[in-house]
Amino acid sequence: MDFEIRKVRKAHGPMKLRREREEYFRLVRQGYNNKEASRLVGVNERTGREWRNGRSDPDRFRAPAQQGQAPVAMSSGRYLRDDERLHIADR
């Protein structure tokens, strides 16, 4: 194989694992399973599985939390108000 695992394993910007990913898919096309292809390329099995299945980050397109006031508590007929509780307690 002419592919070599990089000596420096740090991220290299937006194209950090492009060569590894290309090599992973070449090995998969040749019939290697995820575990073998990931090991040969030098990435974690989970990374290989994410590449194979199409990485999807659930937080990627999530809308930011709404900034606003807390909802106002509505009184219902089920619970007593404070003055009603005091009236009962003072009996």
C-alpha positions in Angstrom: 0.0 0.0 0.0 1.2 3.5 -0.8 -0.9 5.0 2.0 0.8 5.9 5.2 -0.7 6.9 8.5 0.3 10.5 9.4 3.0 10.9 12.1 1.2 14.0 13.5 -2.3 13.0 14.4 -3.6 16.5 15.2 -6.4 18.1 13.2 -5.3 20.0 10.1 -8.1 22.4 9.6 -11.2 21.6 7.5 -9.4 18.9 5.5 -8.2 17.0 8.6 -8.8 13.4 7.6 -9.6 13.7 3.9 -6.8 11.2 2.8 -7.7 8.8 5.6 -11.4 8.9 4.6 -10.6 8.3 0.9 -8.4 5.4 1.9 -11.1 4.0 4.2 -13.7 4.0 1.3 -11.2 2.4 -1.1 -10.6 -0.4 1.4 -14.4 -0.9 2.0 -14.9 -1.1 -1.8 -12.2 -3.8 -1.8 -14.3 -5.8 0.7 -12.8 -4.9 4.0 -15.3 -4.5 6.9 -15.5 -1.4 9.0 -13.3 -2.8 11.8 -10.5 -3.8 9.4 -10.6 -0.7 7.2 -10.6 1.6 10.3 -7.6 -0.2 11.8 -5.6 -0.1 8.6 -6.3 3.6 8.1 -5.6 4.4 11.8 -9.0 5.8 12.9 -11.4 4.7 15.5 -14.1 2.2 14.5 -16.8 4.7 15.4 -15.2 7.2 13.0 -15.3 4.7 10.2 -18.9 3.8 11.0 -19.9 7.5 10.9 -18.1 7.9 7.6 -19.9 4.9 6.2 -23.3 5.8 7.4 -23.0 9.5 6.6 -22.2 11.5 9.7 -25.2 13.2 11.2 -24.8 15.5 14.2 -28.2 16.0 15.9 -27.1 19.4 17.2 -25.9 20.6 13.9 -29.1 22.2 12.7 -30.8 22.7 16.1 -32.3 26.1 16.5 -30.8 28.2 19.4 -32.8 28.3 22.6 -35.4 31.1 22.8 -34.4 34.0 25.0 -37.4 35.4 26.8 -39.4 35.6 30.0 -40.3 32.5 32.0 -43.9 31.4 31.5 -46.3 32.9 34.1 -47.8 30.3 36.4 -51.5 30.1 35.9 -53.7 29.4 38.9 -56.0 26.5 38.6 -58.9 25.5 40.8 -57.1 22.4 41.9 -54.7 24.1 44.3 -55.4 26.5 47.2 -54.1 30.1 47.1 -51.8 31.2 50.0 -54.6 33.2 51.7 -56.9 30.2 51.6 -54.2 28.0 53.1 -53.6 30.5 55.9 -57.3 30.7 56.6 -57.5 26.9 57.0 -54.3 26.7 59.1 -55.6 29.4 61.5 -58.8 27.6 62.4 
